[in-house]
């Protein structure tokens, strides 16, 4: 385990993600994402829309942080990814949320968009571990973070759940303002794999390891086939993959003509066949008709009011 870094050391000159804003968040400054000195939690509760071994029968204990360091123009969580919507919490408060989720039956603690708060989250996990939380901690991320940030979590995270979004730097620049996304994300995911290895599932539930998500975009914008090839060559065909079909033209998607429609069935089916032909066996797929189930409304007390039970995978 890497010795835990004091939160103040990382927040006084923030370089947690590849944007390397270098701002002093302890002094009231904020960089690209808008995060400050305290964590902001937009929502926490049981979630049933994750991959089956994460949601299980009782749900994953999701904690949604606000804002996000990537801020994709088509983000389905744009209410919290682009704004600091939510309540400020301390590491002690967050550890308490973990235990409330466990008491509610959560199979795991699922940290959603955690990158801007990694030093503080690490403190919360350490507190919860010391008090015997006893269920896996899942790190649910856009993968746009520095390797040093992942190293802060060594020994604290059981399951890494990164979304490897783009192959092309120019596309990443247009859609997320992050031209260096592909290389940075691949380095981060490689570091995750080194920490936890391949995904392990016991009695139908994840216990440890790496599960890579990839959101398929219309018109092959994401470069899915090249991403799959990289995973095969760099991480191996035994890697667990989740090929997500839930894209919808939300938020500012209209700014990019190719994003103004949903996926076509043939686009998604072609990629599923490509994965199988490439030798991948540990693959989760979605039904295209399930896309609306994944769109939350964070202005409601229960953002996922219409959510299904995860059967869309």
C-alpha positions in Angstrom: 0.0 0.0 0.0 1.2 3.5 -0.9 1.5 5.7 2.3 -1.7 7.8 2.5 -1.2 11.4 1.3 -2.6 14.2 3.5 -5.6 15.7 1.7 -4.1 19.2 2.1 -1.0 18.2 0.2 -3.1 17.3 -2.9 -5.7 20.0 -2.7 -3.3 22.9 -2.1 -2.1 22.4 -5.7 -4.6 20.2 -7.4 -3.3 17.9 -10.0 -5.6 14.9 -9.4 -6.5 14.6 -13.1 -4.6 15.2 -16.3 -6.0 18.8 -16.6 -3.4 19.6 -13.8 -5.1 22.9 -12.9 -2.7 23.5 -10.1 -5.2 25.6 -8.1 -5.2 25.9 -4.3 -8.6 24.5 -3.4 -8.0 25.0 0.3 -7.8 28.7 -0.4 -11.2 28.9 -2.2 -9.8 28.5 -5.7 -11.3 26.0 -8.2 -10.2 24.6 -11.5 -11.9 23.2 -14.5 -14.3 20.9 -12.6 -15.3 23.5 -10.0 -14.6 21.3 -6.9 -13.6 23.0 -3.7 -12.0 22.0 -0.5 -15.0 19.9 0.7 -16.6 16.9 -0.9 -20.1 17.4 -2.4 -22.5 14.4 -2.5 -25.5 14.9 -4.8 -27.2 11.6 -3.9 -26.7 8.3 -2.2 -28.8 5.2 -2.1 -29.3 1.7 -3.4 -28.9 1.4 -7.2 -30.1 -1.5 -9.3 -28.9 -0.4 -12.8 -25.3 -1.6 -12.6 -23.9 -4.8 -14.1 -25.5 -7.8 -12.4 -22.6 -8.9 -10.2 -22.4 -5.3 -8.9 -26.2 -4.6 -8.3 -26.9 -8.1 -7.2 -30.3 -8.7 -5.7 -30.2 -6.0 -3.0 -28.5 -3.2 -5.0 -25.2 -1.4 -5.1 -24.7 1.4 -2.5 -24.1 4.3 -4.9 -22.6 7.6 -3.8 -22.8 10.3 -6.5 -20.2 13.0 -6.2 -20.5 16.5 -7.7 -19.1 17.9 -10.0 -17.1 15.9 -12.5 -13.6 16.6 -14.0 -14.6 15.5 -17.5 -18.0 17.1 -18.1 -18.9 15.4 -21.4 -21.3 17.5 -23.4 -23.8 14.6 -23.7 -23.6 13.6 -20.0 -26.8 11.9 -18.7 -25.8 13.1 -15.2 -25.2 16.7 -16.4 -27.2 18.1 -13.4 -24.4 17.1 -11.1 -21.4 16.7 -13.4 -21.5 20.3 -14.6 -22.6 21.9 -11.3 -21.8 21.5 -7.6 -25.3 20.3 -6.8 -25.6 18.5 -3.5 -24.5 18.7 0.1 -21.0 19.2 1.5 -19.8 16.2 3.6 -16.6 15.5 5.6 -14.7 12.2 5.5 -16.4 11.3 8.7 -19.8 12.0 7.2 -19.0 9.9 4.2 -17.9 7.0 6.3 -21.3 7.2 8.0 -23.1 7.1 4.7 -21.2 3.9 3.8 -22.6 2.3 6.9 -26.1 3.5 6.3 -25.9 1.9 2.8 -24.6 -1.3 4.3 -27.5 -1.4 6.8 -29.9 -0.8 3.9 -28.6 -4.0 2.3 -26.0 -2.8 -0.2 -23.7 -5.4 -1.6 -20.9 -2.9 -2.0 -20.1 0.8 -1.8 -20.1 2.4 -5.3 -18.2 5.7 -5.6 -19.5 7.5 -8.7 -17.4 10.3 -10.3 -15.0 10.4 -7.3 -11.8 11.8 -9.0 -11.9 15.4 -7.6 -12.2 14.1 -4.1 -9.8 11.2 -4.0 -7.6 12.4 -1.0 -10.8 12.9 1.1 -12.5 9.7 -0.1 -9.3 7.8 0.9 -9.7 9.2 4.4 -13.3 8.1 4.5 -12.5 4.6 3.3 -9.8 4.2 5.9 -12.2 5.3 8.7 -14.9 2.8 7.4 -12.4 0.0 7.1 -11.1 0.6 10.6 -14.7 0.4 11.8 -15.3 -2.9 9.9 -17.3 -1.9 6.8 -16.7 -5.4 5.5 -18.1 -5.0 1.9 -16.3 -4.2 -1.3 -15.5 -0.6 -2.3 -16.1 0.1 -6.0 -14.4 3.0 -7.7 -16.8 4.1 -10.6 -14.8 6.6 -12.8 -14.5 8.2 -16.2 -10.8 7.1 -16.0 -9.5 10.6 -16.6 -7.1 10.7 -13.8 -3.4 10.7 -13.1 -1.6 7.5 -12.1 -0.5 9.2 -8.9 -4.2 9.6 -8.0 -4.8 5.9 -8.5 -1.7 5.2 -6.4 -3.4 7.1 -3.5 -6.1 4.4 -3.5 -3.8 1.4 -3.4 -5.1 -1.0 -0.8 -8.3 0.9 -0.4 -10.3 0.0 -3.5 -11.5 -3.5 -4.1 -13.1 -3.1 -7.6 -12.2 -0.6 -10.2 -15.1 0.3 -12.7 -13.6 2.7 -15.2 -15.4 3.9 -18.4 -12.9 3.9 -21.2 -14.7 6.5 -23.4 -12.6 7.5 -26.4 -9.8 6.2 -28.6 -9.3 9.5 -30.5 -7.8 12.6 -28.9 -9.6 15.0 -31.3 -12.9 13.4 -30.5 -12.2 13.6 -26.7 -11.4 17.2 -27.2 -14.6 18.0 -29.0 -16.9 16.0 -26.7 -15.1 16.4 -23.3 -12.5 19.2 -23.7 -9.8 16.6 -23.0 -7.5 16.0 -25.9 -5.1 13.9 -23.8 -7.9 11.7 -22.5 -7.0 8.4 -24.4 -3.4 8.1 -23.2 -4.2 9.3 -19.7 -7.1 6.9 -19.3 -5.2 3.9 -20.6 -2.3 4.6 -18.2 -4.8 5.0 -15.3 -6.6 1.7 -16.2 -3.3 -0.1 -16.4 -2.4 1.1 -12.9 -5.9 -0.1 -11.7 -5.2 -3.6 -13.2 -1.9 -3.8 -11.5 -3.5 -3.1 -8.1 -6.5 -5.4 -8.2 -6.1 -7.9 -11.1 -8.9 -9.3 -13.2 -12.5 -9.3 -11.9 -13.3 -11.9 -9.3 -17.0 -13.0 -8.8 -18.1 -15.1 -5.9 -21.7 -16.3 -5.5 -22.7 -14.0 -8.3 -21.2 -10.8 -6.7 -18.0 -8.9 -7.4 -15.3 -9.1 -4.7 -12.2 -7.7 -6.3 -10.7 -6.7 -9.7 -11.2 -4.6 -12.8 -14.4 -4.3 -14.9 -14.0 -1.9 -17.9 -17.1 -0.1 -19.2 -17.4 1.4 -22.6 -20.3 3.6 -23.8 -20.9 3.1 -27.5 -21.6 6.3 -29.3 -23.4 6.8 -32.6 -21.4 6.8 -35.9 -18.5 4.9 -34.3 -17.4 8.2 -32.6 -15.9 6.5 -29.6 -13.5 4.3 -31.6 -14.9 1.1 -30.0 -13.0 -1.5 -32.1 -9.7 0.2 -31.5 -10.4 0.3 -27.8 -11.3 -3.4 -27.7 -8.0 -4.1 -29.6 -6.0 -2.2 -27.0 -7.7 -4.0 -24.1 -7.0 -7.4 -25.8 -3.3 -6.6 -26.4 -2.6 -4.7 -23.2 -4.8 -6.4 -20.6 -5.9 -9.7 -22.1 -9.2 -11.2 -23.4 -10.0 -12.5 -19.9 -10.7 -8.8 -19.0 -14.4 -8.2 -18.0 -16.1 -5.7 -20.3 -19.4 -3.9 -20.2 -20.5 -2.7 -23.6 -23.1 0.0 -22.8 -25.9 0.9 -25.2 -27.6 3.5 -23.1 -26.5 6.6 -25.0 -29.2 9.2 -25.5 -28.8 12.7 -27.0 -28.9 14.7 -23.7 -27.7 18.0 -22.4 -25.6 19.7 -25.2 -25.4 16.7 -27.5 -27.0 18.8 -30.2 -23.7 20.7 -30.5 -22.3 17.7 -32.4 -24.4 16.5 -35.3 -23.5 12.9 -35.0 -24.7 12.8 -31.4 -28.2 13.9 -32.2 -29.6 10.4 -32.4 -29.6 7.2 -30.4 -27.7 4.1 -31.4 -28.9 2.0 -34.2 -29.4 -1.7 -33.5 -27.0 -2.7 -36.2 -24.3 -0.4 -34.8 -24.4 -2.1 -31.4 -24.9 -5.7 -32.7 -21.9 -5.3 -34.9 -19.7 -4.4 -31.9 -21.1 -7.3 -29.8 -20.1 -9.7 -32.6 -16.7 -8.0 -32.9 -16.1 -8.6 -29.1 -17.0 -12.3 -29.5 -14.8 -12.7 -32.5 -11.9 -11.1 -30.7 -12.1 -13.8 -28.0 -13.8 -12.0 -25.1 -16.1 -14.1 -23.1 -16.6 -12.0 -19.9 -18.9 -9.4 -21.6 -22.0 -7.6 -20.3 -24.4 -6.2 -22.9 -27.5 -4.0 -22.7 -30.8 -3.9 -24.5 -31.0 -0.7 -26.6 -34.6 -0.1 -25.4 -33.4 0.2 -21.8 -31.7 3.5 -22.4 -34.3 5.7 -20.7 -34.1 3.7 -17.5 -30.6 5.0 -16.9 -31.4 8.7 -17.1 -31.7 10.2 -13.6 -33.2 13.4 -12.4 -31.2 14.7 -9.5 -33.8 17.4 -8.6 -35.9 14.6 -7.2 -35.4 13.0 -3.8 -35.1 9.7 -5.7 -33.3 10.4 -9.0 -33.8 6.9 -10.3 -37.5 6.7 -9.6 -38.3 4.8 -12.8 -35.3 2.6 -12.6 -35.6 -1.1 -13.3 -33.9 -4.0 -11.5 -30.8 -4.3 -13.6 -32.4 -6.8 -16.0 -31.5 -4.6 -18.9 -28.0 -6.3 -18.8 
